[in-house]
Amino acid sequence: MRSAIGMLDRKSYDEAVNELLDQVEFATAEELNEVQASREERI
């Protein structure tokens, strides 16, 4: 049995990945620094 990804050609795969990435919110460097700082305060 072929995987779902195996059934997609490269262009379709790239388009699907790009579509997912468009929907994902990534943390900014500032937000990551705030998380790191709050973790260090707990130690």
Residue pairs with C-beta under 8 A, 6 or more apart in sequence:
5 13
8 16
27 35
